[in-house]
């Protein structure tokens, strides 16, 4: 699942005065997409940095906020890889050679898998808490979110290293096409499994809230999760589909039409950039006239209770241990 090949094959085509006008237009549009992705990624990097600072140093952790913290880490790392990659691709347009630039595009596989896994874990936990609340609160381990996040990052790192080894990215001595195809099947199957879990749990949660015999009140937390999942399906999923299509079909030129590879790249940066916007939009909705700082706004976005004056109950979330530096 080497991303760099698809980007560089188009980006590094030589141009000269005898090139066809369509080639010049194609290069110009590709360069514009790189600049667009760079601008969006910089905005998203700042937004996720604010979320990391608030959740990491200003707020107490509960299972949901800990998941959101890990999702912000994944988005931050993903954007860091692609910001530098976009800069190197823009530089390459001006015939400046950059060696080993592919490590950045290959490195984005890790945060992509970790982000999808974290989002699936959030949706699954909320679905279990709604559908089987008594069983969930009686059998859920106290530090379940910490354990799940550690397993997510470990599994994501393992799959990334597996892909790097057999694809020859780390060392050509370990390059094995048959083994790489098997490793690729495992990674693709895992991504499909995560998407099925994410979509299934989100749909079940939505149906239970809107159409259940006992309607569950729509809290800000449900709105935050629903919007985050929706944005991922629209903007984040195409990149995973592109990876799958690119390395399972031999006709690469079909997939390269209209710069599909770079369009999915831009959409993935939109996905990472949109998450902080969702948090602060949901947290500040109907509160525009009140002077609230960003910490309070973020807390409201993750609020699992009705507005003041409502009669709904909140689901009891335990508070995770807080490091001494944050007390």
N, C-alpha and C positions, 0 to 999 in steps of 0.2 A: 504493500500500500504506500509506495513512494510518491508523495505529492509533487516533488520537485520536477519530475520529468514532464508532467503535463504543463507546468508553468513555463519551464525554460524552453521547451520545443517551440512555443509560439513567441516567447519574449525575445529570444536570442537570434531570431532570423536576421541575417544581414540585410541591410537596405542600402540602395545607392540611387543615383539619379535615373538609372534605366528601369527601375522597378515600376511595376504597373501601379497606376493611381489607387487601385483597390487595395494593394498591399500597404501603401502609405496610410490610407484611411483605416485599415485594420490595425496597424501599429499604433496609430493615434488613439483609436478607441480603447485598445488594450492599455496604453499608458494612462488614459483617463480613468479606467477602472482601477488601476493600481493607486492612483492619487486619491480616488474616492474611498477605496478601502483603507488607505492610510489615514485619511481625515476621520472617518468613522471609528477606526480602531483607537486613535488618540483620544477621542471623546469617551469611548467606552472604557479605556484604560483609566482615565480620571474618575469616572463614575464608580468603577469597581474598586479603585483605591479608597474612595470615600467609604464604601460599604465595608471594606476590609478593616479600615481604621475604626469605624463605629462598632462593628461586631467584635473586633479583636481586642479593643482597649477601652471601650466606653460602655458596653452593655454586658449584662449577665447572660450566660448561655442557657438555652433550653434546647430540646432536640431539634425543633424546627430552625431556630436561629443558628445552631451548629451546622445543620445541613446547608443553610443559605451561605454561611461562612465558607464552607468547602466549595460550594458552587461558584462563589465569587473568586476563590483562589484558582479554580479551573479556568474561569473566563479570563482572569488576569494573565495567567500563563499563556493561554491561547492567543490573546491579543499581543502580548510581548513578542511571541514568535513571529506573528504575521506582520507586526509593525516593522521589525528589522528585515524580514523577508521582502516586504514591499519596497523598503528603501533600497535594498540590494538590487531588486528587479528594476527599479527606476534608474539606478546608477548604470545597470547593464545596458540600458537603452542608449547611453552615451559612450558605449564601447569601452567601458572601464571594466577590466576583468576582476571578478571576485571568486576566490576559490573557497570550496567547502561551504557554500551558502545553503546547500540542501539540508544541512543539519537542522536548520530552523523550521523548514516546512515539515520535515520528518518528525521533529520534536513536538509538533502540534497534535500528533496522534494521541499522545498521552493525556493532555487536558481535555481533548474532545471526548474520549471514552469515559474519563472520570466525570465530566460534566453531565453526560447522558445518564451515567449510572447514578449519580447523586440525585438528579431530577426524578429518575424512576423510583429511587428509595423514598423521596419525599412524598410522591403521589401514592405509593403503596402503603406507607405508614398512615397517611390520612384516610385512605380507603378502609384499612383495617379498623382504625379508631372509630369510624362512622358505622360500618356494617356490623362489627362485633365488638362494641365498646367494653363490655364486661370482661370477655375473654382477653381482649387486647391489654387492658390495664392490669389484669391479674397475672398475665404470663410474660409481659414485656420486661426484659432485663433493664435495670436502672440506667446503665451506660450503653444502651443498644445503639444509639446514634453514633457514639464514638467508635464502637466496634465495627459498625457497618462502614463508616467512612475510612477507617484504616484498611479494611478488606478491599474497599473500592479502589483506593490508591495503589495498594499492593497488586491487585489483579490487573489494573490498568497498566502499571509499570511492567508486569510480567508479559502481558500480551504485546506491548510495544517493543520490548527487548526481543521477544520471540520473532516478531516481524523484521526487526532490524538485522538480527543474526542471519536468518535464512534468505533474506533478500540481498545480502552482501553489503548492506549499508555500513555495518560496523567493521567487517573484515571480509575480503573476497575469499579467504580461505574457508569460511563457513558457508559460502553461497551454495545453495542447493535448490534448484528450481522445483523439484517434486516436493521437497520438505517445505519450501516456501508456500507452495500452493495449498498444502495441508494446513499450514499455520494460518494462511489467509482465510481458509474455510472456517476455521475455529473462530477467528476474529469477526468475520461477517456473521456467523451464526450467533455469536454473543451480542452483536449490535442489533440483529433482528429480534433476539429474545428481549433485550432491553426495551426496544420500541414497542413490542407487543405488551410487555408489562406496563409501560408508561401509558400507552393509549387505553388499554383495558381498565386499569385502575382509575384513570382520569374519567373515562366514560361512566364507569360504575359509580364513582363519586358524584358526578354531575347528575346522573339519573336519580340517585338516592336523595340528593338535595332538592331537585325540582319536582320529582314525580313520586316520591315515597308516600306511604300511608301516613307516616308522621314526618312532616316536612322538617328538615334541618335548616335552621336560620342561616342565611348567607352572610358570613362574617368576612372581614377584610382579608383574612388569611386564605379563605377559599378563592376569593377573587384574585389574589396575588398568585396563587398556585395555578389557577386556570389560565390566566394571561401568560404566565411564564411558559407553560406547556404549549399553548397555542402558538406563541412566537417561535418556540423551538421547532415545532412541526413545520411551520411555514418557512422559516429562515435557516434553522440549524440542520434539519434533516437532509436537505438537498446535497450538502457536502458529503455526508455519509453515503448517499445513493450514488453520487458521482464517483467516489472511491471504488464502490462495488462495480459499477458499470465499466469504469476505465480499465480495470484489471481482470475482468471476466469476459470482455468482448475484444476481439482482435481488431475490429474496425475503429481505431482510435480517432480517425479523421471525422467520423460521424459525431462523436461526442465533443470534438473540438469546434464544431460549427457554432458560430455566433459567440465564441469565447465562453462556452458553458462552464468550463473549468474556473475561469476567473469570476463569472457571475455567482457561482456557488461560494466562491471564496469571499466575495463582498457580502453575500447574504449571511454567511457565518459570522462575520464581524458585526453585522447588524444584530444578530441574535445575542451576542455577548454584550453589545452596547445597550440593548433594550432592557435587560434585567434590572439594572439600577434605576432606570427611568420608570419601570413598572412599580418598583418598591416605593419610590418617592411620590409617584402619582397616586397610587392607592392610599398611601399613608396621609396624603394631604387633601384627598377628595372631601369636599364639603367643609374644609377647614381653611380656605384660602385667606379669610379675614383675620384669622388668629395668628399671633406671633409664636410660631413653634420652630424649635431648632431641628436640625436634620436627625438628631438622635431620636427625638420624640416621633418624628414623621416615620422613621424606619420601624420603630416599635409599634406604631399603629398599623403599618402594613402587615406585620406579623401577628396582629391581634386576633385571638380566637374567641372573642366575645362580641356581643352586640354593642351598638352605640349606647351611650348613656341614656337611660330612660327605657331601654329595651328589657325584655324579660327572658332572654335566652341564657342558658348556662354555658360556661366555658369548659372545655375539656382540660382536666388538670395535667399540666406538663411539669415534670420535676425540673429543678434548676441544677445544671451541671456544675461541678466544682469550678471555682474561679481562681486563676493564678494570683499569687500574692501581689504581683505588680499591678493588677487591675482593681484591687480592693481599695 
